[in-house]
Amino acid sequence: MRTTSAPMRSAGLFLALSGVLHLVAPVFAGFAPGSLVLLAIGVIYLLLAAGINRGWRGLAYIVFVVLLVGANVAFAMVGGGLLPDYLWYAIIAADLVALVSLFVALWRGRRAVARP
C-alpha cells in the first residue's frame, strides 16, 4: 500500500520527467560544453524525485524552492540557442506541473494513511 498522497506521487513523477529531459538535453545540443551542466541537474532531479516518491515531506519543501528557481532559469534560457525552444518548454511544463502538485501536497498537510 502506498504511504504517499496522490499529489506527492504526481510531483515525483513530473520531477523525474524533468530529470530525464535534462539528461537527454545535451544530445540535442551536440554535447556543447554549456549543455553538460544539464546532466548534473538531471541526476540531481532524479535523486530528488526518488526522495519525493518515498514521501519525505521535509525534502518536498526544499524541492519546491528548487523547482521555482529551475523553472525560472529554464524560462530565461528560452531563445538562447543552446537547446531547441520546444525542449525548454517541455522542461518548464514538467517543472510547473511538479511545482503545482507539490504545492497541493504541502498545502493539504499530512493525512492519515493506512499502513500494512
QUIKA-V293446 format. One record per residue. RES is the residue in one small letter. PHI is phi as a letter, one per 20 degrees, with the letter a starting at -180 (999 if undefined). PSI is psi in whole degrees, 0 to 359 (* if undefined). OMEGA is omega in degrees with one decimal (999 if undefined). Layout:
RES,PHI,PSI,OMEGA / RES,PHI,PSI,OMEGA
This chain:
m,999,139,179.8 / r,f,143,177.1 / t,d,5,177.6 / t,d,154,-179.4 / s,f,163,180.0 / a,f,316,178.0 / p,f,326,179.1 / m,f,320,177.1 / r,f,320,177.9 / s,f,318,177.5 / a,f,318,178.1 / g,f,321,179.4 / l,f,312,-178.3 / f,f,333,172.8 / l,f,320,175.8 / a,f,320,176.6 / l,f,317,177.1 / s,f,321,177.4 / g,f,318,178.4 / v,f,319,177.1 / l,f,322,176.2 / h,f,324,-178.6 / l,f,326,-179.1 / v,e,349,-177.5 / a,g,318,179.6 / p,f,334,177.0 / v,f,318,-179.6 / f,f,339,-179.9 / a,e,5,-179.5 / g,m,29,-178.9 / f,l,40,174.6 / a,f,149,-177.5 / p,g,323,179.8 / g,f,336,-177.5 / s,e,344,-177.6 / l,f,340,175.0 / v,f,329,-179.1 / l,f,334,176.0 / l,f,314,179.5 / a,f,319,179.1 / i,f,320,178.5 / g,f,317,178.5 / v,f,317,178.9 / i,f,317,178.6 / y,f,320,178.9 / l,f,322,176.6 / l,f,319,176.9 / l,f,322,178.3 / a,f,321,177.9 / a,f,319,177.2 / g,f,321,178.2 / i,f,319,179.4 / n,f,338,175.3 / r,e,352,177.8 / g,n,22,179.9 / w,f,100,-174.3 / r,f,321,178.4 / g,f,321,177.2 / l,f,329,-178.6 / a,f,324,178.0 / y,f,319,179.3 / i,f,317,-179.5 / v,f,326,177.8 / f,g,314,179.3 / v,f,320,178.6 / v,g,317,179.5 / l,f,324,175.6 / l,g,312,179.9 / v,f,315,-177.9 / g,f,318,178.7 / a,f,321,178.5 / n,f,321,177.9 / v,f,317,178.5 / a,f,320,178.4 / f,f,323,178.8 / a,f,336,-177.9 / m,e,348,179.6 / v,f,131,179.8 / g,n,4,-179.2 / g,e,346,176.8 / g,n,349,-179.6 / l,f,314,179.2 / l,c,159,173.5 / p,f,146,-176.9 / d,g,325,-178.2 / y,f,330,178.0 / l,f,320,175.5 / w,f,317,179.9 / y,f,324,176.9 / a,f,319,177.6 / i,f,317,179.4 / i,f,316,-179.4 / a,f,315,179.1 / a,f,319,178.0 / d,f,317,-177.4 / l,f,321,177.5 / v,f,318,176.5 / a,f,322,179.8 / l,f,314,179.5 / v,f,320,178.2 / s,f,319,177.0 / l,f,320,178.2 / f,g,314,179.7 / v,f,315,-178.6 / a,f,319,-178.6 / l,f,327,-179.0 / w,f,320,-179.1 / r,f,331,-177.0 / g,n,184,-179.2 / r,f,142,176.0 / r,d,150,176.5 / a,f,124,-178.8 / v,c,133,178.9 / a,f,135,177.4 / r,d,145,-179.3 / p,f,*,999
